[in-house]
Amino acid sequence: MSEITVPVLIVGGGGCGLTTSILLSEHGINHHLVERHTSTSHLPKAHYLNQRTMEVLRQVGVADSIYEVGTPPKNMGKTRWVTSLGGDGELDGRTLYTLESFGGGRLESAYAVDSPCPSTNYPQIRLEPLLREHAEKRAPDSIHFGRELVSFEQDDSGIHAVVLNRDTQETYTVHAQYMVAADGGKTVGPELGVTMEGPTGILDMVSTHFTADLSQWWEDDVLITWLLNPEGAGSWNSGAMAAMGPTWGKHSEEFVLHFTFRPDDPARFDEEAIVPRLRELLKLPDLELKIHKVSHWILEGVLADKYQVGRIFLAGDAAHRHPPTTGLGLNTAIQDAHNLAWKLAAVIEGDAAPALLDTYEPERRLVGMRNVDWAMFTFLNHMVVDAGLGLIPGQPLEAQVQVFRDYFSDTPMGETRRARAAEVISTQRTEFQAHDLEIGFAYRDGALVPDGTEAPPRDPMGHNYHPTTRPGHRLPHAWLEHDGRQISTHDLTGNNAHFVLITAADGAAWSDAARLVNDKFGVQIKVAQIGAGTDYTDPTGRWSELRQIDDAGAILVRPDNHVAWRSTGAVADPADELTRALGTVLAR
């Protein structure tokens, strides 16, 4: 049996594993990725990529290749609820409500001021090949599909794993210092005894990926359409439908339609009934369509009881699985990788003590918990939407038809029903306008030095974001000028590679301190002095509004663009202060 030795073994070649590979390559860390399937996903699966995820991918030069092919903002700014797409009945083809979504419409300016990256949309069936291309370009000998983890053990020296080459049926051993389990929770977590906590087996979700010409009925600025009609009698029974491109807007060629069965419903696997039901839901009985894949998955909202077991780290679906509402699954997975990669690199390169890796779980698990809870909440809130329209489970069809007749009636009660529905459906902004949830999360404990200040408020509805330089929070974005170019504050950390010390006009003492700390720790700290007459200017004054330090203060930013430490003003001994801060962050 042959043997190879690498610093990191990655198990899983989906979005999380491939992103981990890309990030480690940017740090120059050799690794070995194995994926048991011979190719990337053949299902659309996740598709919405939020601003924070695009910031991560922008940092390593991947975002532009997604923007080139992903959904333009003009084609994803709205979500709508309709009774059906087609049909000629009195209640067919009627629009119930439209909600601005994902930074579209009135939301655009607020989203744009808070991030250098708009959100976008690109289904996993196309995203994963793109990520694989980027990963293989950076590490051509490190990405191995058709390889399956057979067994593993760990000891004080590292991980010892047996991998099967499914093409040749030969096995080999991988010795690694650390392992990242991005395998969807299929192998590594269960073997380690990790428990997934939370409800599972809630519903059987059926996703149908198909091609059809719906340009006559689709709207150019809509990404997601909810079907809500008397026959379906509820959002998840009638279904949710998303455009899948590759052309965007009303001329999208592909779509995916999600609807539910009870887990004990024997009809859920009758795939011959899927096409007739799809046509019935759309009220397009003669629609020509091509089914690519019908997939089933059990709805659950579960979180791993631990993200780390010794030298093994769980990320992505191996650590958290939740409903698709708010689109948090893949986004949270990519952000897991972002948090972990720089820490692995720092430890492997000797810049940090191994204890730095112990901060991954406390930082990311609370975010995972929040996102699992949020996804479950927004999923169930669609039933509140149903109730807001007047739909009651178990109603006879005649009563449900009357609900919709009353809703559309030109009567005072019809007006009241529409007003009530508008108020209730607008609560679903927790799913489609979750701006603060997506970029406002922070780490309370971990690789940071708390400064004793109060955290800014979090919007309980998940929308209103309050930028801050408080330690643990994502560095606020502001546009700067440098060497005649416009750059973001997020660009100061480069390709996820180094710490940045941001200072202001009177920051010379901090620059000197950074040089001394560089010498002491052997860790590169880039100094970015922002202000008039410096290398980085603040042409709009936006950074001055956000920085929360005076002209003699400083902010230490981690490679992942989260604030590690700050001093709001001058200190007696900047070198000592910065030495203690970096020593704490790096567990040295």
N, C-alpha and C positions, 0 to 999 in steps of 0.2 A: 504494500500500500504506500503510495507516494505521500509526501508531507510538504506543506507550505507553511510559512510563518509570516504573519502580517500584524500590524498593530490593532486593526479593527475588522471584525467579521460582521457583515450586515446580512440579516436573514429577511428576505422579502424584496421584490423588485417592483412594487407599486409606487404610488406617488411619494410616500414617506421614505421608503428605502432609497429610491433614486435621488430624492432631494438630499438625503444624508450623504450619499456618495458625492454629489456635486459640491456640497459644502465642505466635506473633508478634503476633496481635491483642491479646493481653493486655499486650504491651509497647508497643502503639500503632504497630507497624511495618507500613506498607502493603506489600502483596504481591499477586502474581497467580498463581493456581493453575490449571494446565491438566491435564485428564484426557481421554484420547482416547476412552474409553467414554462413553456417554450417561448411564449410571447407575452406582451403586455395585455392589459384588460381587453376583453372582447365585449364589454358592457359599457354603456355611457356612464353609469354610476354618477359620481359627484361631477358638478359642472361649474358652480359659482365659485369664483376666486375673489376673496375680499381684499380690501386695500392693504391690510397688514401682510397678507400672503404675497401680494404683488410687490410690496416693499422688500420682503425677503428675497424674492426672485430677481428683483431689480438690482439688489446689492451684489449678486453674483453673475450679472449679465445674461439672465434668462428671460426677464420680463418682456423685452421688446419682441422676442420671437413669438411670444404668446399674444401680445397686442396685435401683431401683424395678421393673425388668423382668428383670434377670438372675437367675441361679440362686441361691436362698437357701442359706446354708451347710448347712442341714439336708438339702438335696437333692443335695449334692456331696461328702459327707464320706468316701465309700468308693469303691474300685475293686475289682471282683471278677473272678475267673476261673471260667468255667463250661464244661461240656461242650457245652451248647446251652441255648436258652431253653425249647423245647418238646420234643416227642417222647415216646414211650412205651417205648423200648428200655431195656435194663438199665443203659446208661451215659448215657442222655439226661437233661437237666435237672438235672445234679448240679453242686454247687458245689465247686470245687477249693480256693479260697483267697479270702480277703477282706483287703484292706489299707486302713488308714485313710489318707486322702489330702487334700491341699489345706487342711490346717488343721482337719480334722474329728476328731471323737472326742477321744481323749487329747491330740491335737495342739493343740486349740483354745486352751488357756490360754497356751502358749508363743507361738503366732502372734499372739494378741491383745495380749500384753504388749509385743511388739516393733514394732507398727505401729498407727496409728489406723484402718487400713483392712483389712478381711478381703478375701481374694481372692474372685473371683466368676467367673461363666461366662456368656458371651453371644456367640453365633456371629456371625461377621463379616458374614454376610448381613443381620443386623439391626443390628449395631454400627455399620457404616459409614454407613447412613442417619442414625443418631443423631448421629454425629460430624459429618456433613455439615450437619445442622440447626444444631448448635452453631457450626460454622465460618461458615455463612451468616448466622447471627444477629449474629455479631461483625463480619463483613466481607461484607456482602451483595453488593457489586459485585466481589468478588475471587475467587469460586469459579466456575470455568468447566468444566463437563463437555461432552463432544463437541468438545473442542479438542485438537489433536494437535501435538506438537513436530515440526517438519519438519527443521529444521537449526539449528545454533547455532555461534557462535565466541566466543572471549573474547580480550580484550586488556587493557592496563593500566587502561583506564577501566571495564571491566565485561564483562557478557555481552550478546551481541546474538543474539536467537533469532527464528526465523520460526515462526509458529504458524498452523495451518490450522483454521478454523472448519468442522467437518465438515457442519454444517447448510447453510451458505451456499456452501461451497467457496471462500471468500475467505481470503486470508492477511493477516497483519499482523505487525509486528515488535515485540518486547518488548526494551527496553533495561533491564537490571537490574545492580545492583552485584554481586549474588551469585545463585547458582542452587543449589537443593537438588534432587538427583535422587532422588526417591522413586518411581521408575517400575518397580520390580521388576527392574532390570538389563536391561531390554529395549532401551533406546535409548542413554542417555547414557554409561553405563560402557563399553560396547563401542566407541562412537565415540571415547572418550578413550583407548582402548587399555588400559583397566583389565583385569587378568587375575584371573579367579576361580580361586583355588588350592584344591585338594582333590578328593576322589573324586566323580565324578558317574556317572549312568547305572547306578546300583547295582540298582535294581528299578523296575518300573512299578507305581506305586500307583494303585489304583482306589478312588475314593470315591463311594458311592452315597447320595444324599440322598433320603429317602423319608418318607412319612406312613403310619402304621399304628397300630392300637390294640394296644399291647403291655402294657397295664396288668395283665393277668393274670400276666405273667411278669417284669416289671421290678420292682426294689426301690426304695422311696421315697428311700433315702439314697445310692443309687448314681448316679454320673455316667457312669462308663466301665465297660463290660463286655468282657472278653476271652473269645473263643470258643476253646476248646482241646479238640480231640476226635480220635479215631482217624482219621476221614476227612480232616480238615484237616492233621493230622500236623505242627502247628507254629503258633505264635502268629500270625505274619503271613499264613500260608496260610488259617487259619480266620477270622481277622479280629478287629478291634477296633471296638467300637460305642459311640457317645456319644449321650446324649440332647441334643436341640436345641431343646426347648421348642415353642411359647412358654409352655405350662404346664409346670411343673417337677415332678420326682418321677415316680411311676409313671404319671401321666396325661399325660406328655409326648406331644405329637402327632407330633413329627418326630424323626428319628434320622439319623445318618450312620454307615455301615459302611465301614471301610477294610480292604482286603486287597490282596495283591500278586500280580503275575505277573513272570516273568523278562522283561527287555526284548525278548528274541527270541522270546517265545511268541506265535504267531499268533492265539491265542484271546483275547488281551487286549482287542481292539477289537470282540469279538462281543457287542454290548450286548443282543442278544436272549437271550443266555445268562445275563445278570446276574441277572434276577429269579428264574429257577429255582435259580441257585446261592445266592442270598440265602436263599430259602426252605429250601434244603437245609442251609445252614450253621446256620440258626436251628432246624431241625427243626420247622418250622411249614409243612407243605405246602399248607395251605388258607388261609394268611394273606392277607387282603385288604390290598393296599398300593398306594400311588400313588407312582410314581417322579418326583421333581422334576428330578434331574440326575445323570448319571453322568459323572464327570470323571476324567481321567488326568493324572498328574504323575510326573515322574522323580525318584526319591529321590536326593538328593545332600547333601554336606556341604562347602560351598565358602565361601571368604572372599576378599573383594577384597584385592588386594595393596596398594591404597592407598584411603583414604577421601576424600582431597582431591586435586584437580588444579586448582591456581591458585585461582580464585574459585568453583569448583564442588565441592559436597560430596555424597557418596553416603550414603544412609541406608536403613534397612530392608532389604528383599530385594535392593536394588541393591548392598548391601555384604556381606550374609551370607544364605545359604540353607541350611537344614538340616532333618533329619527332624522330624516333629511331636512326638516324644516330649519330655516335660517342658514342652511348650507355650511354647518360647522365641522363636519367630519374631516374632510381633506384639509381644510384650512387649519384646523387644530393640529393635524398630523404634521404638516409642513412646518408649523411653528414649534412643535416638539423638536423636530430635527434641528431647527435653527438654534434653539436653546442648548441642545446637547453637543452639537458639532464643535463649537469653539472651546467648550470645556474639555472635550476629549483631546482636541489638538493641544491645548495648553498643558494638560497633564502629560501627554505622550512626549511632547517636546521638552518637558522639564521646567516649563515656566511656572507651573502651579503644582501644589501638592495634590495627591489623589483625593483628598477630602473635598476638593472643589466639585468633584462629580457627585458628591452627596447632596449638592444643592439642586440637582435636576428634579428630583421627586418633589420636594416642598414647593419649588417654583411652579412646575407644570401641573402637578396633580390638582391643585386648587383651581387652576384655569380649566382643566378637564372636567372637574366636578361642576363648575359653573356652567360650562357649555352643554354638558349632558342634561342638567336640570333645565336649561333654557330651551334646548331642542324639544324636550318632552313637553314643556309648557306651551311652546308655540304650536306643536303638533296638536295637543288637546284643545287649544284655543279655537281651532277650526270648528269644533263642536259648539263652542260659544257663538261663533258666526252663524251656524245653522239655527241655533235657538233665537238669535237676533232677527232672523228672517221669519221665525214662527214655526219652524219645523220641530216636531216632537217625535222621538223614536217610537215606532209601533203604530203611527198614524195610518189609517187606510189611505189608499191612493187618492180617493175622492177628496179627502180632507187636505192632502198635500197639494193637489191641484188648486184647491180654493185658496190656499196660502199664497200661491204665486199670482192668482187672479187678483186677490186683494192687494198684493204688493204693487202691481202695475196699474191698478184702477185709478181713474181720474176722480177720486173722491177724497174728502178730508181724511178718512181713515187710511186710504192708500198713501197719502202724503205723510201721515204719521208713521206708518210702517216703513216707508222709505227713509224717513229721518232717523227712526230707531236703528234700522239696519246700518245706516251710514255711521252712526256712533259706534255700533258694535263691531262692524267690519274694520273700522279704523284702528281698533285695538290690535289687529294683526300686523300693525307697523312694528310690533316687537319682532316679527320675522323678517320684514322687508325693508325696515329702516333702522337696523340695529347698529348704528354707527359707533356708539360708545362701546357696546359689547365687543365689537370687532377690533377697535384700535385702542380702547381705553383701559384694557386689563393691565394689572400691575402685579409685581411680586412683593410679598410682604416680608418674607424671610428667604435668605439664600446668599448668592454671591453679590452682596451689596452692604452698604453701611447706612443704616437708618439715621436720619438727622433729627428725629423727634417732632417733625412737623405733621400737621393733620393732612390726611389725603383729601383731594378735592372730592366733591360729591359725585356719586354714580347715579345716573338717571335710572330709576326703577323700571322705566319702559325701554331702556337700552339705547336711547337715541342721542341725547345731548352729551357731547364729549367736552371735557375740560382739560386742555393741555397743561402739563406741569413738568418741571424738571426735578421733582421730588424723587429721591432714590427708589429704584424698583420699577419706575414707570418708563414707558417708551419715550424716547427723546422726541420732543415736539418738532414737527417739521416747519421750517421757514426757508424761503429762497434767499440765497446769498450770492454775492459776486466774487469770483476768484479768477485771476488771470484773464479777465475779459469774458468769463463764462458764467452762466447761471448754474448754480449747484444747490442741492438741498443740504440742510444740516445732516441729513442721513448719509450723505455721500462722504462725510468726513472720516468715517470708519473704513472706507475703502471696501474691498470685497470680503467683508466679514473677518478681516485679518488682524486688526490691532485696536488697542484702546486709544481713545482721543481725550485729551484734556482741553476743554473749551474755556477760554478766558476772555476777558473784555479789554477795554482800552488800557487799563492799568495792570496788565497781567504779566509783566516782565518777571516778577518774582516767582510766579508759578512756572514760567518757562524754564528758569534756572532750576527749580525744584524737579521738574520733569526730567531734565538731563541727569541730575544726581540719582533719581530713582531708576532711570534706565540703567545706569552703571551698577546700581546695587542689585537689581533683580534680573538684569539681562532681558527685560521685557520692553518691547518697543511701545512707547507712548508718543503718539503724534500730538503736537500742540497746535491748536487752531485759535488764534487770537482774532476776535470778531469786533470790528469797530472802525471808525474813521481813521484813515492813515495806516491800517494794517493790511495783511494779505487777504483777509476776508472782510468784505463790507456788507452792511445790512441796508440795502437801498430802500426798502419799503418801511423799515423800522419794525417789522413784524417780530424779528428775533428779540429786539429790546423789550417788546411787550411780553414775550413768553419766558425769558431766561430766568427770572426770579432770583437773580444775583445782582449785586452792584458791580461797579467798574473794577473792583479789586477782588471779586469772587472767582470761583472756578467750578467746573462740572466735569467729572470723570465719567466717560461713556464707555460701556462694554462693547466688544466686537459685534454683539447682536443688537446694538442701538437701544439698549436699556441703560438707564442711568445707574451707575454703581455708587456714586458718592458725590456730594457737592459741599462747597463752602460758600455761603451767601455773601461773605465779605472777606476782608483781609484777616490773616492770622499771623501770630508772632513768628512761627517757624514753618513756612510752607513746605519745605523738604520733609520735615518730620511728619507733618500732617498727611502729606501725600504718601509717604512711605507706609504709615500705619494703615491708611485706607486701602492701598493696593495689596498690602500684606494680608489684610482681612479678606478681601475679595478673592485672592488666589490661594487662600488657606495656607499662607506662609507666615 
